[in-house]
């Protein structure tokens, strides 16, 4: 099954980028470039969802 999640990536005061997923509280990361942040966020989301499943918790569906 595949889900689509809205992600938000914003530049910060250090010149890096912060990315997070509002539907997955606590799922966030950063990167030196936009591309790096996108890849880091993809990996963070995978691990976050795997952990939820391993713990028997529900995944938050995106709307």
WONOR-V963433 format. One record per backbone hydrogen bond with DSSP energy under -0.5 kcal/mol. NH is the residue of the N-H (numbers start at 1). CO is the residue of the C=O. E is the energy in kcal/mol with one decimal. If there is no record, write none. Layout:
<<NH/CO/E> <NH/CO/E>>
This chain:
<<8/20/-2.7> <10/18/-2.8> <12/16/-2.8> <15/12/-1.6> <17/31/-2.7> <18/10/-3.0> <19/29/-2.8> <20/8/-2.4> <21/27/-1.9> <22/20/-0.5> <24/21/-1.9> <27/24/-2.6> <28/26/-1.0> <29/19/-2.6> <31/17/-1.8> <37/33/-2.3> <38/34/-2.4> <39/35/-2.2> <40/36/-2.8> <41/37/-2.5> <42/38/-2.2> <43/39/-2.2> <44/40/-2.5> <45/41/-2.6> <46/42/-1.9> <47/43/-2.4> <48/44/-2.6> <49/45/-2.6> <50/46/-2.5> <51/47/-2.4> <52/48/-2.1> <53/49/-2.4> <54/50/-2.8> <55/51/-2.1> <56/53/-1.4> <57/52/-2.9> <61/59/-0.6>>
